[in-house]
Amino acid sequence: MRLFGILRRNRHERTGYELYCAAVAAARDPDFYRVLGVPDTLDGRFDLIGLHAFLLIRRLRGLPEPGTQLAQAVFDAMFNDMDVNLREMGVGDLSVGRKVRAMWEAFHGRATAYQAAIEAGDAATLAAALARNVWRGSPAPGAAELARAALAQEAYLGRQGLDEMGRGIVSFLPAAAALA
């Protein structure tokens, strides 16, 4: 507790950060870029991190408490990381907040589209959403495969419980296994 409890940190902050880091590591798997042709750009990496974070947050929200709190901690870790990365890239202090908000809005829009497709069990709709977002209007040769990989990741995460996730431990399928 700092400053008489006024600036108390979220008790799930560290765990959320550890879970988020696992999502980032999964999103950086070179097979997504090499095999599927995901653009290896800032935008492409943001979209794959967002996809993996979305899948993780979705799983956490489906668990009993503190699942929802951990989901929020993952979300917070993601956007704190985006803020830090923008500052490290030299974005001026006055525009960082605006850029992070735009990223948050982009993430929210993508998550809404992905959620609807997954709930409907519609891989084609998920592939279309991924093509629109990840490839941003360019030809999307790997969109259907990325949709199948996302659904495989979702099923894999669905077998992981709160005991491990509550300790900051989560695993993602390697891209090669998710694409198989």
N, C-alpha and C positions, 0 to 999 in steps of 0.2 A: 504494500500500500504506500502510495506516495502522496505527499502534500495533503495529509489528513484524509485520504481516501478520495479526494476530488478527482484525481487523475488515475484511478484504479484501472488496470488493464483487464481485458476480457480473459477469463480463466481458460478459455479454449484457444487463445491466440496462438500459442506455440504449436499445439496439435493441428490447428487449421493450416498453419504455415507448412508443417511437415507433410500433411496430406496434399496441399497445393504443390509442393516441390515434387512429389511423386507424379502428379498430373503433368507438370512441366517436363519431367524426364521422359515420360511416356510420349508426349507430343513431339519431342525432339528426336524420336527414333528415325534414323536416316531412311528407312524403307518407305516411309510416307512420302518423302520427297523424291527418292530415287525410283521406286517402283510405281507409285501412283501419280507422280508428276505434280504433287502439291507444290505451289510456288515457294521456293526457298527464299522468301523475302520477309520483311518485317510483318506485312499483312498476313502472309501465309502462316507464319509461326504464331501470330496472335490468334488466328482462326483455329489452329490445331490445339493450342493451349486452351482456348475457349471451349472447344468441343470436349476435351478431356475433363476440364473443370466442370462443365455442365453435367457430364455423365456422373462424376463423383458427387456433385451437389445433389443431383437427382436421387442417387442411392442413399445419401445421408438423410435426405428429407423423408425417405421411406422407412427409416429406422425409428425406434422409440427414442425418447429424449435420453441423452442430449444430441440426438441426430440432427435436429433442426438447428441447434446452436452451433454444432460443428460445421454444418453447411454454410451458415452465416460467416463463421470464422474462415472457411476456405474462400468464400467470396471476398471478404475483407482482405485476406492475404493476397489474393490475385490483384486487386486494385491498388493496394499499397505497393506491390511489386511494379505495377505499371507506372505508378507515380515516380518511383525511384528510377526506373529505367528511362523514362522521359527526361528526368533531370540529368541523368548521366549522359544522355545523348545531346545535352546542351539546350533543351527546350527551356525557354525563359520562364521564370517563376510566375509571371502574370498570366501565361497561357497554359500552364500545366493543368490547372483545375478544369479548364474548358476542354482540353484534350482528353483528360481522364473521364470526364462526363460523357463525351462523345463515344469513348470506348465502352463505357458502362451501357449506354443506350444501344450500341451495336451488339454487345454481348446479350443484353436482355432480348432484343429482337431475334437473334439467332436462337437463344434458348427457348423462346416461345415457339418458333417454327420447329425446332428439333423435338420438343416435348410433344407437340400435336402429332407429328409424324410417328413417333415411337408409341404413343398411346393408341394410335389408330392401327399400329402394326403395319405401317405402309412404308416399306423400304424405298419404293420409287419416289414418294414425296420427300423422304429424308434425303435421298440422292439429289433431288432437284434443289432442295434447300442448301445442301452442301455445295453443289455446283455454283449456285448463285453467290454464296458467301465466301467460300474458300478460293474459288477460281475467279470470282468477281467479273463474270461476263465473258471471260476467255474460254476457249474450249476446255472442257473438264473431263479428260479421258478416264480419270480414276474415281469419279464421283460415286458410281454404283458400288465399286469395291470399298471405298471409304465408308459408305453407308453400311455395308455388310460388316466392316471392321468395327464401326461404332456400335452396331447391334450386338456383336460378339463381346465387345468390351462391357456393354451394359449387362449382358447375361453373366459375364465373369464377375463384375462388381456385385451383382445381385447375390452371389454366393458368399460374399464376405460380410462379416457381421460387425456389430458395434464394439465387441470386445477389443479387437485389434484396431479398428479405425479410431476408437476412443483413445488409443495410445499413440495415434499418429502413424499407424502402419496400414498401408494399402498397397495392393499390387495391381498392375495393369498387364494385360497380355502384351508380349512383344508384338510389334506390327506384323512380323512374318506369321506369327500364330493367328493373329486376328484376321489376317488376309487369307489364311489357308481355307 
